[in-house]
Amino acid sequence: MRLQFLYYPDCPSHAQGLERLKKVLGGMGLDHQVEVTCVDSEEQARELNFIGSPTVLVDGEDIDPQGLEGQAPALTCRIYRLEDGRFSPLPSEQMILRALERAAAGPGQS
């Protein structure tokens, strides 16, 4: 499983986002290395289809694909819509967990 964490350095939520990802991994008993990428130019944001910080990719897939809809690559903080409908600068632990479980189950499994 490939885990990527992309962030914009001016976003104040990125450190807490990385901690949250590692907490969920630890809770699952996983010791996967996380590739951390600092996105610091508009060109790099376009190349990576980076819509905001923090972004978590599991096997190349965004953990919140619905959050990508209508978004253009940009150097900005990201907004996640949580399970209860509230907005947050961070993905919930449950959102991360579901993405990791989908990836662990393999292609075609949900």
N, CA, C and O atoms as a MOPAC input file, in Angstrom:
PM7 MOZYME 1SCF
protein

 N      0.85100 1    -1.17000 1     0.00000 1
 C      0.00000 1     0.00000 1     0.00000 1
 C      0.90200 1     1.23900 1     0.00000 1
 O      1.80700 1     1.36600 1     0.82400 1
 N      0.63400 1     2.14100 1    -0.93600 1
 C      1.40600 1     3.37800 1    -1.02200 1
 C      0.62700 1     4.49800 1    -0.35400 1
 O     -0.52700 1     4.75200 1    -0.69800 1
 N      1.25900 1     5.16400 1     0.60000 1
 C      0.62600 1     6.24800 1     1.34300 1
 C      1.37300 1     7.54500 1     1.06700 1
 O      2.58700 1     7.63600 1     1.24600 1
 N      0.61700 1     8.54600 1     0.62800 1
 C      1.20900 1     9.84000 1     0.33500 1
 C      0.47400 1    10.91300 1     1.13300 1
 O     -0.75200 1    10.89900 1     1.25000 1
 N      1.24500 1    11.82900 1     1.66800 1
 C      0.71600 1    12.97000 1     2.40800 1
 C      1.27900 1    14.21400 1     1.74800 1
 O      2.48900 1    14.44000 1     1.76900 1
 N      0.40500 1    15.02300 1     1.16200 1
 C      0.81700 1    16.23400 1     0.47400 1
 C      0.33400 1    17.44100 1     1.27600 1
 O     -0.79000 1    17.46100 1     1.77800 1
 N      1.19900 1    18.43700 1     1.38400 1
 C      0.81300 1    19.60100 1     2.17000 1
 C      1.41000 1    20.87400 1     1.59200 1
 O      2.41400 1    20.84900 1     0.88100 1
 N      0.76800 1    21.97900 1     1.91700 1
 C      1.22700 1    23.32500 1     1.59200 1
 C      1.79100 1    23.90200 1     2.88700 1
 O      1.08600 1    23.92700 1     3.89600 1
 N      3.03400 1    24.36400 1     2.89000 1
 C      3.66000 1    24.76600 1     4.16100 1
 C      2.96400 1    25.90900 1     4.89400 1
 O      3.10600 1    26.01700 1     6.11200 1
 N      2.21800 1    26.76300 1     4.19600 1
 C      1.53000 1    27.86600 1     4.87000 1
 C      0.20800 1    27.45100 1     5.49800 1
 O     -0.44500 1    28.26200 1     6.15300 1
 N     -0.19500 1    26.19700 1     5.30800 1
 C     -1.43200 1    25.70200 1     5.90100 1
 C     -1.14000 1    25.25300 1     7.33900 1
 O     -0.29200 1    24.38600 1     7.54800 1
 N     -1.82300 1    25.82300 1     8.31900 1
 C     -1.52100 1    25.48500 1     9.70900 1
 C     -1.99600 1    24.09300 1    10.13500 1
 O     -1.64700 1    23.64000 1    11.22500 1
 N     -2.77600 1    23.41300 1     9.31000 1
 C     -3.33500 1    22.11100 1     9.70200 1
 C     -2.48400 1    20.91500 1     9.29600 1
 O     -2.77800 1    19.79000 1     9.70000 1
 N     -1.45000 1    21.13100 1     8.51700 1
 C     -0.75800 1    19.97000 1     7.95900 1
 C     -0.05900 1    19.09400 1     9.00400 1
 O     -0.06400 1    17.87100 1     8.86700 1
 N      0.53400 1    19.67700 1    10.02800 1
 C      1.21700 1    18.85700 1    11.03500 1
 C      0.22200 1    17.96400 1    11.77300 1
 O      0.49100 1    16.78400 1    12.00100 1
 N     -0.91700 1    18.52400 1    12.14200 1
 C     -1.94200 1    17.73900 1    12.83100 1
 C     -2.51500 1    16.66800 1    11.89100 1
 O     -2.86300 1    15.57400 1    12.33600 1
 N     -2.61100 1    16.98000 1    10.60700 1
 C     -3.10500 1    16.00300 1     9.64000 1
 C     -2.18300 1    14.80200 1     9.52100 1
 O     -2.64900 1    13.66500 1     9.44900 1
 N     -0.88000 1    15.04400 1     9.50100 1
 C      0.07900 1    13.94200 1     9.42700 1
 C      0.02900 1    13.11200 1    10.70500 1
 O      0.10100 1    11.88400 1    10.64700 1
 N     -0.09300 1    13.76200 1    11.84900 1
 C     -0.22600 1    13.03800 1    13.12100 1
 C     -1.46400 1    12.14900 1    13.11500 1
 O     -1.42400 1    11.00800 1    13.57600 1
 N     -2.56000 1    12.68100 1    12.59000 1
 C     -3.81100 1    11.92000 1    12.54700 1
 C     -3.65800 1    10.69400 1    11.65200 1
 O     -4.10900 1     9.60900 1    12.01800 1
 N     -3.03400 1    10.84500 1    10.49600 1
 C     -2.80200 1     9.71600 1     9.59800 1
 C     -1.96800 1     8.64100 1    10.29700 1
 O     -2.30100 1     7.45700 1    10.23600 1
 N     -0.89900 1     9.04800 1    10.95300 1
 C     -0.03700 1     8.08300 1    11.63500 1
 C     -0.75900 1     7.40900 1    12.80400 1
 O     -0.52600 1     6.23300 1    13.08300 1
 N     -1.63000 1     8.14800 1    13.48400 1
 C     -2.41500 1     7.57100 1    14.58400 1
 C     -3.33400 1     6.46700 1    14.06700 1
 O     -3.42900 1     5.39800 1    14.66900 1
 N     -4.00900 1     6.73100 1    12.95100 1
 C     -4.91100 1     5.72400 1    12.38100 1
 C     -4.11300 1     4.50500 1    11.91700 1
 O     -4.52800 1     3.36800 1    12.14200 1
 N     -2.98400 1     4.74000 1    11.28000 1
 C     -2.12800 1     3.61900 1    10.85400 1
 C     -1.71800 1     2.77000 1    12.05600 1
 O     -1.79600 1     1.54200 1    12.01400 1
 N     -1.28300 1     3.43200 1    13.12300 1
 C     -0.87900 1     2.71300 1    14.32600 1
 C     -2.02600 1     1.94000 1    14.93800 1
 O     -1.84000 1     0.81900 1    15.41200 1
 N     -3.21500 1     2.52800 1    14.93200 1
 C     -4.39300 1     1.86100 1    15.47600 1
 C     -4.77900 1     0.62300 1    14.69300 1
 O     -5.39400 1    -0.29900 1    15.22900 1
 N     -4.41400 1     0.60800 1    13.42300 1
 C     -4.68300 1    -0.56400 1    12.57500 1
 C     -3.54100 1    -1.57800 1    12.65500 1
 O     -3.61900 1    -2.65800 1    12.07000 1
 N     -2.48200 1    -1.22400 1    13.38100 1
 C     -1.32700 1    -2.10100 1    13.47100 1
 C     -0.47000 1    -2.06600 1    12.21600 1
 O      0.28300 1    -3.00300 1    11.95000 1
 N     -0.57900 1    -0.99900 1    11.44800 1
 C      0.19400 1    -0.86200 1    10.21100 1
 C      1.40900 1     0.01900 1    10.45200 1
 O      1.33900 1     1.02600 1    11.15600 1
 N      2.51000 1    -0.37900 1     9.85900 1
 C      3.74900 1     0.37100 1    10.00300 1
 C      4.24200 1     0.78700 1     8.61900 1
 O      5.43100 1     0.67200 1     8.32000 1
 N      3.33100 1     1.27000 1     7.77800 1
 C      3.69600 1     1.68300 1     6.42900 1
 C      4.39500 1     3.03400 1     6.46600 1
 O      4.06000 1     3.90400 1     7.27000 1
 N      5.36300 1     3.19000 1     5.58900 1
 C      6.02700 1     4.47400 1     5.45600 1
 C      5.10300 1     5.42400 1     4.69900 1
 O      4.44800 1     5.02900 1     3.73400 1
 N      5.05800 1     6.65900 1     5.13700 1
 C      4.25100 1     7.68600 1     4.49400 1
 C      5.18800 1     8.59700 1     3.70700 1
 O      6.13400 1     9.15800 1     4.25900 1
 N      4.91500 1     8.73700 1     2.41100 1
 C      5.68000 1     9.65800 1     1.57200 1
 C      5.12100 1    11.05400 1     1.80500 1
 O      3.95100 1    11.31300 1     1.52200 1
 N      5.94600 1    11.94800 1     2.31700 1
 C      5.51200 1    13.30600 1     2.61900 1
 C      6.06000 1    14.23900 1     1.53800 1
 O      7.26200 1    14.26600 1     1.27000 1
 N      5.15200 1    15.00200 1     0.92500 1
 C      5.53200 1    15.91700 1    -0.15000 1
 C      5.05700 1    17.32300 1     0.17700 1
 O      3.87200 1    17.55300 1     0.41800 1
 N      5.99600 1    18.25700 1     0.18000 1
 C      5.68300 1    19.66500 1     0.35400 1
 C      5.37500 1    20.24700 1    -1.02300 1
 O      6.21900 1    20.21100 1    -1.91800 1
 N      4.18400 1    20.77400 1    -1.18800 1
 C      3.77600 1    21.38700 1    -2.44900 1
 C      3.91400 1    22.88900 1    -2.26600 1
 O      3.16500 1    23.50000 1    -1.50400 1
 N      4.88000 1    23.48600 1    -2.97100 1
 C      5.15500 1    24.89700 1    -2.71800 1
 C      5.16000 1    25.78000 1    -3.96100 1
 O      5.65700 1    26.90500 1    -3.92300 1
 N      4.60300 1    25.27100 1    -5.07000 1
 C      4.46600 1    26.11700 1    -6.25300 1
 C      3.16900 1    25.77100 1    -6.96800 1
 O      2.68000 1    24.64500 1    -6.88000 1
 N      2.62000 1    26.74900 1    -7.67200 1
 C      1.39100 1    26.51700 1    -8.43900 1
 C      1.62400 1    25.44200 1    -9.49700 1
 O      0.74400 1    24.62100 1    -9.75600 1
 N      2.80000 1    25.44600 1   -10.10300 1
 C      3.13500 1    24.43400 1   -11.11400 1
 C      3.10200 1    23.03000 1   -10.50300 1
 O      2.52800 1    22.11100 1   -11.08800 1
 N      3.70400 1    22.86900 1    -9.35400 1
 C      3.70100 1    21.57600 1    -8.67800 1
 C      2.27900 1    21.17600 1    -8.28700 1
 O      1.91300 1    20.00500 1    -8.39200 1
 N      1.47700 1    22.14200 1    -7.83800 1
 C      0.07700 1    21.86300 1    -7.48600 1
 C     -0.67500 1    21.32800 1    -8.70000 1
 O     -1.43700 1    20.36800 1    -8.57900 1
 N     -0.47400 1    21.93300 1    -9.86400 1
 C     -1.13300 1    21.45400 1   -11.08600 1
 C     -0.64600 1    20.05100 1   -11.46100 1
 O     -1.45100 1    19.18500 1   -11.80200 1
 N      0.66200 1    19.82700 1   -11.39800 1
 C      1.23500 1    18.51900 1   -11.75100 1
 C      0.67100 1    17.40200 1   -10.87200 1
 O      0.41900 1    16.29700 1   -11.35200 1
 N      0.47600 1    17.69500 1    -9.58500 1
 C      0.01800 1    16.69100 1    -8.62200 1
 C     -1.50300 1    16.68600 1    -8.43600 1
 O     -2.03500 1    15.88300 1    -7.66900 1
 N     -2.20000 1    17.58400 1    -9.14200 1
 C     -3.64600 1    17.76500 1    -8.96100 1
 C     -3.96700 1    17.98900 1    -7.47900 1
 O     -4.90200 1    17.41200 1    -6.92400 1
 N     -3.16700 1    18.83400 1    -6.87600 1
 C     -3.24400 1    19.15200 1    -5.44400 1
 C     -4.30000 1    20.22100 1    -5.22400 1
 O     -4.13700 1    21.35500 1    -5.67600 1
 N     -5.39500 1    19.87100 1    -4.52600 1
 C     -6.47100 1    20.84200 1    -4.32200 1
 C     -6.43400 1    21.48600 1    -2.94100 1
 O     -7.30500 1    22.29300 1    -2.61600 1
 N     -5.46000 1    21.15000 1    -2.14000 1
 C     -5.34700 1    21.78800 1    -0.84100 1
 C     -4.66200 1    20.92100 1     0.18100 1
 O     -4.48500 1    19.71600 1     0.00300 1
 N     -4.28300 1    21.57400 1     1.25600 1
 C     -3.50200 1    20.95200 1     2.31100 1
 C     -4.34500 1    20.76000 1     3.57200 1
 O     -5.07500 1    21.65700 1     3.99400 1
 N     -4.22900 1    19.58600 1     4.15500 1
 C     -3.46900 1    18.40300 1     3.74200 1
 C     -4.29300 1    17.49900 1     2.81300 1
 O     -5.52100 1    17.45400 1     2.88500 1
 N     -3.58000 1    16.78900 1     1.94700 1
 C     -4.19500 1    15.79100 1     1.07300 1
 C     -3.55000 1    14.44900 1     1.36700 1
 O     -2.32800 1    14.34800 1     1.47100 1
 N     -4.37500 1    13.42000 1     1.50200 1
 C     -3.88300 1    12.06300 1     1.75300 1
 C     -4.29700 1    11.18900 1     0.58100 1
 O     -5.46800 1    11.14400 1     0.20300 1
 N     -3.31800 1    10.49300 1     0.01100 1
 C     -3.56200 1     9.56400 1    -1.08400 1
 C     -3.19500 1     8.15700 1    -0.62600 1
 O     -2.14700 1     7.94300 1    -0.01700 1
 N     -4.05800 1     7.21800 1    -0.92300 1
 C     -3.80100 1     5.80800 1    -0.63400 1
 C     -3.80800 1     5.08600 1    -1.97200 1
 O     -4.82400 1     5.04900 1    -2.66600 1
 N     -2.66900 1     4.51500 1    -2.32500 1
 C     -2.49500 1     3.89200 1    -3.64100 1
 C     -2.91400 1     4.83400 1    -4.75800 1
 O     -3.54300 1     4.42100 1    -5.73200 1
 N     -2.55300 1     6.12100 1    -4.60400 1
 C     -2.81400 1     7.12200 1    -5.61500 1
 C     -4.21300 1     7.70500 1    -5.61700 1
 O     -4.50200 1     8.60900 1    -6.40100 1
 N     -5.09600 1     7.20100 1    -4.74600 1
 C     -6.47900 1     7.67000 1    -4.69500 1
 C     -6.68700 1     8.59800 1    -3.50200 1
 O     -6.26000 1     8.29700 1    -2.38700 1
 N     -7.34000 1     9.71700 1    -3.74600 1
 C     -7.65100 1    10.65800 1    -2.67200 1
 C     -8.60100 1     9.99100 1    -1.68200 1
 O     -9.52200 1     9.28300 1    -2.08800 1
 N     -8.38400 1    10.21100 1    -0.39000 1
 C     -9.25500 1     9.58400 1     0.60900 1
 C    -10.64900 1    10.20000 1     0.61800 1
 O    -11.57600 1     9.62900 1     1.19300 1
 N    -10.80200 1    11.35200 1    -0.01300 1
 C    -12.10300 1    12.03200 1    -0.08100 1
 C    -12.39400 1    12.41100 1    -1.53100 1
 O    -12.35100 1    13.59100 1    -1.87800 1
 N    -12.69100 1    11.42500 1    -2.38300 1
 C    -12.90000 1    11.73200 1    -3.80300 1
 C    -14.04200 1    12.71500 1    -4.04900 1
 O    -13.99800 1    13.47100 1    -5.02000 1
 N    -15.06200 1    12.72100 1    -3.19300 1
 C    -16.15400 1    13.68100 1    -3.36300 1
 C    -15.66800 1    15.11100 1    -3.14400 1
 O    -16.20600 1    16.05200 1    -3.72700 1
 N    -14.65900 1    15.26700 1    -2.31000 1
 C    -14.10100 1    16.59100 1    -2.05500 1
 C    -13.35000 1    17.16300 1    -3.23400 1
 O    -13.08300 1    18.36400 1    -3.27700 1
 N    -13.00100 1    16.31500 1    -4.19900 1
 C    -12.28500 1    16.76900 1    -5.38800 1
 C    -13.20900 1    17.43400 1    -6.39600 1
 O    -12.76800 1    18.23600 1    -7.21900 1
 N    -14.49400 1    17.09900 1    -6.32800 1
 C    -15.45000 1    17.57300 1    -7.32400 1
 C    -15.48200 1    19.09700 1    -7.38700 1
 O    -15.69200 1    19.77700 1    -6.38200 1
 N    -15.26900 1    19.60700 1    -8.58300 1
 C    -15.33300 1    21.04200 1    -8.81600 1
 C    -14.15200 1    21.83400 1    -8.29400 1
 O    -14.17600 1    23.06400 1    -8.33600 1
 N    -13.11800 1    21.16500 1    -7.80200 1
 C    -11.96100 1    21.85300 1    -7.23800 1
 C    -10.83300 1    21.91000 1    -8.26300 1
 O    -10.59400 1    20.94900 1    -8.99500 1
 N    -10.15900 1    23.02300 1    -8.30500 1
 C     -9.00400 1    23.19500 1    -9.18300 1
 C     -7.73400 1    23.13400 1    -8.33500 1
 O     -7.75200 1    23.53500 1    -7.17100 1
 N     -6.64300 1    22.64500 1    -8.89600 1
 C     -5.38600 1    22.61900 1    -8.14800 1
 C     -5.00400 1    24.02200 1    -7.67600 1
 O     -5.11700 1    24.99500 1    -8.42100 1
 N     -4.54700 1    24.10500 1    -6.42100 1
 C     -4.18400 1    25.40900 1    -5.85400 1
 C     -3.36700 1    25.24900 1    -4.59000 1
 O     -3.44800 1    24.23000 1    -3.90400 1
 N     -2.58800 1    26.25700 1    -4.29400 1
 C     -1.84900 1    26.32300 1    -3.03400 1
 C     -2.77600 1    26.94500 1    -2.00100 1
 O     -2.88300 1    28.16800 1    -1.90400 1
 N     -3.43400 1    26.10700 1    -1.24500 1
 C     -4.41500 1    26.57300 1    -0.26800 1
 C     -4.62400 1    25.50600 1     0.79000 1
 O     -4.13100 1    24.38500 1     0.66400 1
 N     -5.34800 1    25.85700 1     1.81500 1
 C     -5.76600 1    24.86800 1     2.80000 1
 C     -6.99000 1    24.14300 1     2.25400 1
 O     -7.78000 1    24.71800 1     1.50600 1
 N     -7.13600 1    22.90800 1     2.62500 1
 C     -8.24200 1    22.09400 1     2.13300 1
 C     -9.38200 1    22.07300 1     3.14900 1
 O     -9.17100 1    22.26100 1     4.34700 1
 N    -10.58100 1    21.84300 1     2.64800 1
 C    -11.74400 1    21.70900 1     3.51600 1
 C    -12.36800 1    20.33900 1     3.28100 1
 O    -12.63800 1    19.95600 1     2.14200 1
 N    -12.59100 1    19.61400 1     4.35500 1
 C    -13.22400 1    18.29700 1     4.30000 1
 C    -14.63300 1    18.40600 1     4.86600 1
 O    -14.87100 1    19.13200 1     5.83100 1
 N    -15.55600 1    17.68100 1     4.26000 1
 C    -16.90700 1    17.58200 1     4.81100 1
 C    -16.94900 1    16.29200 1     5.62400 1
 O    -16.78300 1    15.19800 1     5.08600 1
 N    -17.17100 1    16.43700 1     6.91400 1
 C    -17.16200 1    15.29600 1     7.82500 1
 C    -18.46800 1    14.50800 1     7.73700 1
 O    -19.43700 1    14.94200 1     7.11400 1
 N    -18.46500 1    13.35700 1     8.36600 1
 C    -19.61100 1    12.45500 1     8.34300 1
 C    -20.88500 1    13.10600 1     8.87800 1
 O    -21.98500 1    12.76800 1     8.44000 1
 N    -20.74500 1    14.03100 1     9.81600 1
 C    -21.91900 1    14.68100 1    10.39700 1
 C    -22.31900 1    15.96600 1     9.65600 1
 O    -23.19500 1    16.70300 1    10.10700 1
 N    -21.66500 1    16.22400 1     8.51300 1
 C    -22.00500 1    17.37700 1     7.69500 1
 C    -21.20500 1    18.63900 1     7.98200 1
 O    -21.24200 1    19.59300 1     7.20700 1
 N    -20.47800 1    18.64200 1     9.10500 1
 C    -19.64600 1    19.81000 1     9.41900 1
 C    -18.44400 1    19.86100 1     8.48300 1
 O    -18.07900 1    18.86000 1     7.86500 1
 N    -17.83500 1    21.04100 1     8.38800 1
 C    -16.62600 1    21.22000 1     7.59800 1
 C    -15.42200 1    21.27200 1     8.52800 1
 O    -15.51600 1    21.74800 1     9.65900 1
 N    -14.28500 1    20.77300 1     8.03600 1
 C    -13.08200 1    20.70500 1     8.85400 1
 C    -11.85100 1    20.89400 1     7.96700 1
 O    -11.87900 1    20.53200 1     6.79100 1
 N    -10.77200 1    21.45600 1     8.51800 1
 C     -9.52900 1    21.55800 1     7.76400 1
 C     -8.77300 1    20.22200 1     7.70300 1
 O     -7.74700 1    20.10700 1     7.03300 1
 N     -9.29800 1    19.21900 1     8.41300 1
 C     -8.65200 1    17.90500 1     8.46300 1
 C     -9.65100 1    16.80500 1     8.13800 1
 O    -10.83800 1    16.93200 1     8.43700 1
 N     -9.17400 1    15.72500 1     7.52700 1
 C    -10.06200 1    14.57200 1     7.36800 1
 C    -10.27700 1    13.92200 1     8.72700 1
 O     -9.40900 1    13.98400 1     9.59800 1
 N    -11.42800 1    13.30200 1     8.90200 1
 C    -11.68400 1    12.60500 1    10.16500 1
 C    -10.86800 1    11.31300 1    10.20300 1
 O    -10.42800 1    10.80900 1     9.17000 1
 N    -10.67600 1    10.79500 1    11.40100 1
 C     -9.99500 1     9.50600 1    11.53400 1
 C    -10.78300 1     8.43500 1    10.79300 1
 O    -10.19200 1     7.54700 1    10.17800 1
 N    -12.10700 1     8.50700 1    10.84500 1
 C    -12.95800 1     7.52100 1    10.17700 1
 C    -12.77400 1     7.56100 1     8.65900 1
 O    -12.76000 1     6.51700 1     8.00600 1
 N    -12.63600 1     8.75400 1     8.10200 1
 C    -12.41400 1     8.90900 1     6.66200 1
 C    -11.10000 1     8.24300 1     6.25600 1
 O    -11.03500 1     7.53800 1     5.24900 1
 N    -10.07100 1     8.47300 1     7.04100 1
 C     -8.76400 1     7.86000 1     6.77100 1
 C     -8.87100 1     6.34500 1     6.90400 1
 O     -8.37800 1     5.60500 1     6.05200 1
 N     -9.51300 1     5.89000 1     7.96900 1
 C     -9.66500 1     4.45600 1     8.22400 1
 C    -10.37900 1     3.75800 1     7.06800 1
 O     -9.93800 1     2.70300 1     6.61300 1
 N    -11.47100 1     4.33800 1     6.59600 1
 C    -12.22600 1     3.73300 1     5.48600 1
 C    -11.36200 1     3.60000 1     4.23300 1
 O    -11.40800 1     2.57700 1     3.54900 1
 N    -10.57500 1     4.63200 1     3.93400 1
 C     -9.70600 1     4.59200 1     2.75400 1
 C     -8.64600 1     3.51000 1     2.89100 1
 O     -8.35000 1     2.80500 1     1.92700 1
 N     -8.07900 1     3.37500 1     4.06600 1
 C     -7.06800 1     2.34000 1     4.29500 1
 C     -7.68400 1     0.94100 1     4.21400 1
 O     -7.07900 1     0.02300 1     3.66100 1
 N     -8.87500 1     0.78700 1     4.76000 1
 C     -9.56300 1    -0.51800 1     4.70800 1
 C     -9.90300 1    -0.90300 1     3.27000 1
 O     -9.77200 1    -2.06600 1     2.88900 1
 N    -10.34500 1     0.08500 1     2.46400 1
 C    -10.63800 1    -0.19200 1     1.05000 1
 C     -9.39100 1    -0.66000 1     0.32500 1
 O     -9.43900 1    -1.62300 1    -0.44000 1
 N     -8.26800 1     0.02100 1     0.56300 1
 C     -7.02400 1    -0.33800 1    -0.09300 1
 C     -6.53500 1    -1.70900 1     0.35600 1
 O     -6.02200 1    -2.48200 1    -0.45300 1
 N     -6.69400 1    -2.01600 1     1.64700 1
 C     -6.25900 1    -3.31100 1     2.16600 1
 C     -7.11300 1    -4.45000 1     1.61600 1
 O     -6.63000 1    -5.57000 1     1.44700 1
 N     -8.39400 1    -4.15700 1     1.33400 1
 C     -9.29700 1    -5.18500 1     0.80200 1
 C     -8.95100 1    -5.52500 1    -0.64100 1
 O     -9.24800 1    -6.62600 1    -1.10500 1
 N     -8.33100 1    -4.60200 1    -1.34900 1
 C     -7.93100 1    -4.85800 1    -2.72600 1
 C     -8.92000 1    -4.29700 1    -3.73000 1
 O     -9.99100 1    -3.81300 1    -3.36300 1
 N     -8.54700 1    -4.36600 1    -5.00700 1
 C     -9.39000 1    -3.82600 1    -6.07300 1
 C    -10.75600 1    -4.48500 1    -6.11100 1
 O    -10.89600 1    -5.69500 1    -5.93600 1
 N    -11.76900 1    -3.64200 1    -6.34800 1
 C    -13.13000 1    -4.16900 1    -6.49500 1
 C    -13.82100 1    -4.49100 1    -5.19000 1
 O    -14.97000 1    -4.93200 1    -5.19700 1
 N    -13.14700 1    -4.28200 1    -4.06200 1
 C    -13.74400 1    -4.59100 1    -2.75500 1
 C    -14.18000 1    -3.27700 1    -2.10500 1
 O    -13.49400 1    -2.26500 1    -2.25100 1
 N    -15.28100 1    -3.27400 1    -1.40900 1
 C    -15.72000 1    -2.06300 1    -0.69500 1
 C    -16.27100 1    -2.42300 1     0.65800 1
 O    -16.69100 1    -1.54100 1     1.40700 1

